[in-house]
Amino acid sequence: ANLAGVNFAGADVNRSLMTFANLKGANLSGASFFRMKLSGADLSGALTGADFAEADLDGVNLRGAKGMDKAKGLDTAEGLDKALR
């Protein structure tokens, strides 16, 4: 899915499937991605600060993502060690 630049601020998209989605430059601040499948997604340049608790981040492109220091749940996210930073 091409969701580049979409405003997901405050959205609740828990348990969704967005593998290989294009989220370049999207606003994800305050969104909840609990148990979301994001493997292979492109979040480059996105404004994050979202809740990634138990999300699948295997192979996610986080290069240039802003606000990762404010993101929640990264300690329980899967595949963060395989994300591109």
N, C-alpha and C positions, 0 to 999 in steps of 0.2 A: 504494500500500500504506500502511496506517496502522500505523506502527511507533513511535508516540509513546511515549516513556518506556522503550523496550526497552533491555536491557543488552547492548551489543555489546562490552564491555570485553575487549580482547585478541583479538577475533574476526578471522579471516582471510576477508574477503569480496572478495578480489581479483577484478577483471574481472567484477563483477556489474552488473546493470542495476537501478538504483533511481531512475530519473527520476521527478520529481514525488512522491517518497515523503514521507510525513509522519514526520519523525524528531524532532519537537519534544521537548525535554527528554531525549532518549536519552543513554545513557552510551556514548560512542565512544572512551573513553580507551584508548590502546594498540592500537586496532584498525587493520587494514591495509586501506585502500581503494585500493590500487594499480590504476590504469587503470579505476577504477569510473566508471560513467555515473551522475552525480548531478544532472544539469542539471534545474533547477526544483524541486529537493527543498527541504524546509523543515527546517533544522537550528537554528531559533531556540531559544535556551535550552539547547541540547545541551551536554554536557560533551565537549569534543573532545580534542585531544592525539593525534589519530590520524595515520596516514601517508596523505597524499593525493597521493603521487607519481603524476604523469601522469593524475590523475583529471579528469573533466569537471565543472567547478564553475560552468558558465554559468547564471546566474540563480538560484543557490542562495541561500536566505535564511540568512544567518549572524548576524542581529541577535540580540544577547544571548547568543551562543555563548560558552562559557567555555573557556579553555585553548588558544585559537588561537595564543598565543605559544609553546606547546609542540608544536604540530602540525608534522609533518615533510612534506617533499616539496612544499610550496606553491610553491617556485620552478619546479617542472616541471608544476604543475597547469594545465590548460587552462581559460580563461574566468574565472579568479579576478578579473580586472578587471571582470567583469560580474556578480559576486556582490553581493548586497545586504548591506551591513554597517551 
